[in-house]
Amino acid sequence: MPSDMTHTHEYAPGLVVQGFIPPLTLKAFGLIAFDMDSTLINIECVDEIAAAAGRKDEVAAITEAAMRGEITDYKESLRRRVALLKGVPEAAMQQVYDQRLQLNPGAAELVAACKKAGLKTLLVSGGFTFFTDRIRDRLGIEETRSNVLEVQGGKLTGRMVDQDWGDICDGEEKRRMLRTTCARHGLSPKQAIAVGDGANDLPMMGEAGLSVAYHAKPKVREQAMVAINSGGLDRLLQVLTI
């Protein structure tokens, strides 16, 4: 991909392109990696679970600071938020999924176009498997990586469960997952597209050949090659010919 990041222009209203002249060809890429919360879906799941404990404002303030890059230790910020979920009934997660969670506009269309073009699909999230598994199945995404909330006696314990690959999916784990998934499929990271909205997406976006910010925090918009500031995720197809 072009490395000259000095050329920045509004390609269309609410669609900013930096460092290359569109269009690129979607089939030039082999993998697309998505963040979930506030990217593929319309909510931050941890904030909505916290609402069941009457702690949404407290948790959401930490989430916002972490996504803006003001809290540099993502793992610690997530542990703090999850600790505030202690005692929330496990059923609250299903209620969040059923009542609050929606796919963002254009999410299904973009995933379908990428799959049709032959791209592998990856969902990497600092959120939780309860939601990523359902979004994976709903959109037909091939692989996921996210965090497991510990449940005992039908209630959240306020802790997460370590997995065989590590403890928490943070920005560095997103980057590593993008690299290892590319390697497994014989791809260079420069043949990957990474889509996200928060500071913890920047490591994987920096590895990818095309980085896409979706309704993102200012720090993320500034560093992305494509910034979708209005409209749906499928606006990426305006700069990628199928």
VOPAGU-2260 file (C-alpha; in pm, 1 decimal, decimal comma):
REM VOPAGU-2260
SITE   aa  ch    i         X         Y         Z
SITE  MET   A    0       0,0       0,0       0,0
SITE  PRO   A    1     116,5     356,4     -54,9
SITE  SER   A    2     322,6     488,9     235,8
SITE  ASP   A    3     293,8     862,4     164,7
SITE  MET   A    4      54,8     983,8     433,9
SITE  THR   A    5      74,8    1353,0     344,7
SITE  HIS   A    6    -214,6    1356,0      98,4
SITE  THR   A    7    -541,7    1403,0     289,0
SITE  HIS   A    8    -875,3    1497,5     139,7
SITE  GLU   A    9   -1247,6    1457,9     190,7
SITE  TYR   A   10   -1326,6    1202,8     -74,7
SITE  ALA   A   11   -1700,4    1250,8     -20,0
SITE  PRO   A   12   -1900,9    1421,1     254,9
SITE  GLY   A   13   -1807,3    1251,8     581,2
SITE  LEU   A   14   -1550,0    1024,9     412,8
SITE  VAL   A   15   -1185,7    1128,0     456,2
SITE  VAL   A   16    -899,6     958,4     272,5
SITE  GLN   A   17    -534,0     995,4     366,0
SITE  GLY   A   18    -221,2     876,9     189,9
SITE  PHE   A   19    -355,7     734,6    -135,6
SITE  ILE   A   20    -583,0     812,4    -425,1
SITE  PRO   A   21    -891,4     585,5    -437,4
SITE  PRO   A   22   -1011,7     354,7    -556,3
SITE  LEU   A   23    -819,0      49,2    -445,5
SITE  THR   A   24    -939,8    -298,7    -537,1
SITE  LEU   A   25   -1101,7    -502,3    -260,1
SITE  LYS   A   26    -958,4    -819,5    -409,9
SITE  ALA   A   27    -606,6    -682,4    -355,0
SITE  PHE   A   28    -660,8    -768,4      11,4
SITE  GLY   A   29    -686,4   -1109,3     173,9
SITE  LEU   A   30    -825,9   -1038,2     519,7
SITE  ILE   A   31   -1042,1    -784,6     699,1
SITE  ALA   A   32   -1029,6    -749,6    1078,5
SITE  PHE   A   33   -1307,2    -574,6    1269,1
SITE  ASP   A   34   -1339,2    -435,9    1616,2
SITE  MET   A   35   -1687,4    -501,6    1757,9
SITE  ASP   A   36   -1810,9    -246,1    2013,5
SITE  SER   A   37   -1905,9      85,2    1847,0
SITE  THR   A   38   -1769,3     -53,3    1516,7
SITE  LEU   A   39   -1971,8    -354,3    1401,6
SITE  ILE   A   40   -2234,2    -284,6    1668,2
SITE  ASN   A   41   -2389,6      30,8    1810,6
SITE  ILE   A   42   -2303,4      -7,7    2178,9
SITE  GLU   A   43   -2020,8     -66,0    2424,9
SITE  CYS   A   44   -2140,0    -393,5    2578,3
SITE  VAL   A   45   -1958,1    -346,7    2908,8
SITE  ASP   A   46   -2136,5     -14,9    2962,5
SITE  GLU   A   47   -2477,1    -169,1    2895,6
SITE  ILE   A   48   -2413,1    -465,2    3128,6
SITE  ALA   A   49   -2311,9    -212,8    3394,3
SITE  ALA   A   50   -2652,2     -47,4    3358,1
SITE  ALA   A   51   -2801,0    -358,6    3518,1
SITE  ALA   A   52   -2592,1    -284,5    3827,6
SITE  GLY   A   53   -2677,9      85,7    3825,9
SITE  ARG   A   54   -2316,5     164,2    3739,0
SITE  LYS   A   55   -2336,1     261,0    3373,9
SITE  ASP   A   56   -2210,7     618,9    3417,0
SITE  GLU   A   57   -1910,9     506,1    3620,7
SITE  VAL   A   58   -1814,6     231,0    3376,4
SITE  ALA   A   59   -1886,0     440,8    3065,8
SITE  ALA   A   60   -1651,2     715,3    3189,2
SITE  ILE   A   61   -1366,0     462,8    3209,3
SITE  THR   A   62   -1457,7     319,5    2866,4
SITE  GLU   A   63   -1456,9     665,5    2707,9
SITE  ALA   A   64   -1118,1     753,9    2856,9
SITE  ALA   A   65    -971,7     421,2    2739,7
SITE  MET   A   66   -1109,3     457,7    2386,0
SITE  ARG   A   67    -976,1     812,6    2359,2
SITE  GLY   A   68    -631,7     686,9    2461,7
SITE  GLU   A   69    -630,7     879,9    2789,1
SITE  ILE   A   70    -589,0     556,3    2987,2
SITE  THR   A   71    -283,1     387,1    2843,6
SITE  ASP   A   72    -314,2      54,7    3030,9
SITE  TYR   A   73    -613,1     -99,7    2855,0
SITE  LYS   A   74    -595,9    -423,1    3053,6
SITE  GLU   A   75    -615,0    -238,1    3383,9
SITE  SER   A   76    -902,1     -21,5    3258,7
SITE  LEU   A   77   -1096,1    -332,5    3156,5
SITE  ARG   A   78   -1030,1    -506,1    3486,9
SITE  ARG   A   79   -1161,5    -197,0    3667,5
SITE  ARG   A   80   -1477,7    -196,3    3458,5
SITE  VAL   A   81   -1539,9    -570,3    3488,3
SITE  ALA   A   82   -1492,6    -553,1    3867,3
SITE  LEU   A   83   -1788,2    -314,3    3876,7
SITE  LEU   A   84   -2005,1    -582,4    3712,4
SITE  LYS   A   85   -1976,8    -815,2    4012,2
SITE  GLY   A   86   -2314,8    -955,9    4107,7
SITE  VAL   A   87   -2490,1    -873,6    3779,9
SITE  PRO   A   88   -2712,9   -1167,5    3673,9
SITE  GLU   A   89   -2582,2   -1360,7    3375,6
SITE  ALA   A   90   -2926,1   -1307,0    3216,6
SITE  ALA   A   91   -2848,5    -935,9    3188,9
SITE  MET   A   92   -2615,3   -1012,1    2898,2
SITE  GLN   A   93   -2897,3   -1171,9    2700,7
SITE  GLN   A   94   -3115,1    -871,1    2776,3
SITE  VAL   A   95   -2844,2    -638,7    2643,0
SITE  TYR   A   96   -2816,4    -849,4    2329,2
SITE  ASP   A   97   -3191,8    -864,8    2274,1
SITE  GLN   A   98   -3288,9    -511,1    2372,1
SITE  ARG   A   99   -2990,3    -279,8    2319,3
SITE  LEU   A  100   -2754,0    -427,1    2063,6
SITE  GLN   A  101   -2793,1    -352,5    1693,7
SITE  LEU   A  102   -2559,3    -395,5    1401,6
SITE  ASN   A  103   -2426,0     -64,4    1281,7
SITE  PRO   A  104   -2552,6      48,0     939,5
SITE  GLY   A  105   -2369,8    -118,7     653,3
SITE  ALA   A  106   -2200,4    -382,1     871,5
SITE  ALA   A  107   -2372,8    -681,5     712,9
SITE  GLU   A  108   -2328,0    -536,9     364,2
SITE  LEU   A  109   -1954,8    -475,6     410,1
SITE  VAL   A  110   -1888,4    -819,5     557,5
SITE  ALA   A  111   -2085,9    -983,5     275,4
SITE  ALA   A  112   -1894,6    -788,1       8,2
SITE  CYS   A  113   -1560,9    -884,8     163,3
SITE  LYS   A  114   -1655,8   -1251,0     180,0
SITE  LYS   A  115   -1776,6   -1242,6    -179,7
SITE  ALA   A  116   -1439,3   -1097,0    -282,7
SITE  GLY   A  117   -1264,3   -1386,8    -109,5
SITE  LEU   A  118   -1134,4   -1208,8     200,9
SITE  LYS   A  119   -1094,4   -1392,7     529,1
SITE  THR   A  120   -1289,6   -1229,1     812,7
SITE  LEU   A  121   -1173,0   -1172,2    1168,9
SITE  LEU   A  122   -1343,1   -1016,2    1472,0
SITE  VAL   A  123   -1103,6    -899,6    1744,8
SITE  SER   A  124   -1258,5    -735,0    2047,4
SITE  GLY   A  125   -1174,2    -608,8    2391,7
SITE  GLY   A  126   -1531,2    -710,2    2469,2
SITE  PHE   A  127   -1675,4   -1045,9    2560,5
SITE  THR   A  128   -1729,9   -1384,8    2398,3
SITE  PHE   A  129   -2101,4   -1381,9    2487,6
SITE  PHE   A  130   -2144,9   -1108,2    2227,1
SITE  THR   A  131   -1863,4   -1182,0    1980,5
SITE  ASP   A  132   -1983,2   -1542,0    1933,9
SITE  ARG   A  133   -2332,2   -1418,2    1845,5
SITE  ILE   A  134   -2206,6   -1145,9    1610,3
SITE  ARG   A  135   -1969,4   -1397,2    1447,6
SITE  ASP   A  136   -2259,4   -1631,5    1377,8
SITE  ARG   A  137   -2495,0   -1351,8    1271,5
SITE  LEU   A  138   -2252,3   -1211,1    1014,0
SITE  GLY   A  139   -2076,7   -1532,2     914,0
SITE  ILE   A  140   -1737,4   -1412,4    1037,0
SITE  GLU   A  141   -1476,9   -1688,3    1044,0
SITE  GLU   A  142   -1266,5   -1615,3    1351,5
SITE  THR   A  143   -1293,6   -1421,2    1675,4
SITE  ARG   A  144   -1080,0   -1326,4    1970,5
SITE  SER   A  145   -1224,9   -1164,6    2282,4
SITE  ASN   A  146   -1254,1   -1197,0    2659,2
SITE  VAL   A  147   -1448,0   -1440,8    2879,5
SITE  LEU   A  148   -1649,2   -1309,4    3173,4
SITE  GLU   A  149   -1643,8   -1543,5    3472,8
SITE  VAL   A  150   -1985,4   -1659,0    3591,8
SITE  GLN   A  151   -2061,6   -1841,5    3915,9
SITE  GLY   A  152   -2406,8   -1925,3    4045,0
SITE  GLY   A  153   -2570,6   -1741,4    3756,4
SITE  LYS   A  154   -2395,4   -1412,2    3835,3
SITE  LEU   A  155   -2087,7   -1231,2    3707,8
SITE  THR   A  156   -1796,6   -1249,6    3952,6
SITE  GLY   A  157   -1630,5    -927,2    3840,5
SITE  ARG   A  158   -1341,0   -1122,0    3690,8
SITE  MET   A  159   -1236,5   -1256,2    3351,2
SITE  VAL   A  160   -1115,1   -1606,5    3273,2
SITE  ASP   A  161    -763,1   -1658,4    3137,1
SITE  GLN   A  162    -754,5   -1834,3    2799,7
SITE  ASP   A  163    -490,0   -2053,4    2637,8
SITE  TRP   A  164    -353,7   -1754,6    2440,2
SITE  GLY   A  165    -339,9   -1514,1    2735,6
SITE  ASP   A  166    -546,4   -1309,3    2977,0
SITE  ILE   A  167    -703,3   -1009,0    2800,5
SITE  CYS   A  168    -752,7    -913,8    2435,8
SITE  ASP   A  169    -604,6    -563,9    2432,9
SITE  GLY   A  170    -449,8    -360,8    2153,9
SITE  GLU   A  171    -134,4    -570,3    2140,6
SITE  GLU   A  172    -334,1    -892,8    2126,6
SITE  LYS   A  173    -542,1    -748,6    1842,2
SITE  ARG   A  174    -219,4    -669,7    1656,6
SITE  ARG   A  175     -77,0   -1015,0    1724,6
SITE  MET   A  176    -399,9   -1185,4    1616,6
SITE  LEU   A  177    -404,0    -992,0    1289,9
SITE  ARG   A  178     -41,9   -1090,1    1219,4
SITE  THR   A  179     -83,4   -1457,8    1309,4
SITE  THR   A  180    -409,3   -1492,3    1114,9
SITE  CYS   A  181    -242,7   -1338,8     809,6
SITE  ALA   A  182      54,9   -1573,7     846,4
SITE  ARG   A  183    -173,5   -1877,2     874,4
SITE  HIS   A  184    -333,4   -1785,9     541,8
SITE  GLY   A  185      -7,1   -1699,1     367,5
SITE  LEU   A  186     -78,5   -1326,2     369,0
SITE  SER   A  187     130,5   -1024,0     452,1
SITE  PRO   A  188     -22,7    -785,8     709,6
SITE  LYS   A  189     -14,9    -530,4     428,6
SITE  GLN   A  190    -281,7    -743,5     259,6
SITE  ALA   A  191    -512,0    -685,8     558,7
SITE  ILE   A  192    -774,1    -420,9     629,7
SITE  ALA   A  193    -829,5    -323,3     994,3
SITE  VAL   A  194   -1146,2    -141,7    1103,2
SITE  GLY   A  195   -1193,3      16,6    1445,2
SITE  ASP   A  196   -1290,8     321,1    1646,8
SITE  GLY   A  197   -1082,9     332,8    1965,0
SITE  ALA   A  198    -723,3     370,0    2079,5
SITE  ASN   A  199    -693,6      -4,6    2143,5
SITE  ASP   A  200    -749,6     -59,6    1769,9
SITE  LEU   A  201    -446,1     148,0    1669,3
SITE  PRO   A  202    -188,5    -134,8    1703,3
SITE  MET   A  203    -370,2    -358,0    1451,6
SITE  MET   A  204    -453,8     -59,9    1230,8
SITE  GLY   A  205     -85,5      26,6    1221,1
SITE  GLU   A  206       2,1    -323,5    1098,1
SITE  ALA   A  207    -261,4    -338,4     825,0
SITE  GLY   A  208    -220,2    -227,2     468,2
SITE  LEU   A  209    -543,8     -27,7     496,6
SITE  SER   A  210    -664,0     122,1     824,7
SITE  VAL   A  211   -1025,0     235,9     858,5
SITE  ALA   A  212   -1169,4     451,5    1137,9
SITE  TYR   A  213   -1545,1     425,3    1182,5
SITE  HIS   A  214   -1713,5     712,9    1370,0
SITE  ALA   A  215   -1393,2     704,2    1569,3
SITE  LYS   A  216   -1217,7     895,0    1844,7
SITE  PRO   A  217   -1010,0    1191,7    1719,8
SITE  LYS   A  218    -675,9    1015,9    1777,6
SITE  VAL   A  219    -791,1     722,6    1565,2
SITE  ARG   A  220    -938,2     934,7    1284,3
SITE  GLU   A  221    -609,3    1123,1    1254,2
SITE  GLN   A  222    -404,5     806,2    1205,9
SITE  ALA   A  223    -638,2     611,0     977,7
SITE  MET   A  224    -603,3     595,2     600,5
SITE  VAL   A  225    -983,1     607,7     566,0
SITE  ALA   A  226   -1212,3     779,5     816,3
SITE  ILE   A  227   -1585,3     715,4     785,8
SITE  ASN   A  228   -1727,2    1003,5     986,9
SITE  SER   A  229   -2088,2     979,1     871,3
SITE  GLY   A  230   -2301,3     704,9     722,8
SITE  GLY   A  231   -2253,8     329,1     742,2
SITE  LEU   A  232   -1960,7      88,6     733,1
SITE  ASP   A  233   -2039,2       0,6     373,5
SITE  ARG   A  234   -1914,3     346,8     274,3
SITE  LEU   A  235   -1574,3     179,8     265,0
SITE  LEU   A  236   -1691,3      29,6     -64,1
SITE  GLN   A  237   -1681,8     382,3    -209,4
SITE  VAL   A  238   -1301,7     370,1    -194,7
SITE  LEU   A  239   -1260,8      -3,3    -261,1
SITE  THR   A  240   -1384,0    -129,9    -594,9
SITE  ILE   A  241   -1527,5    -480,2    -574,6
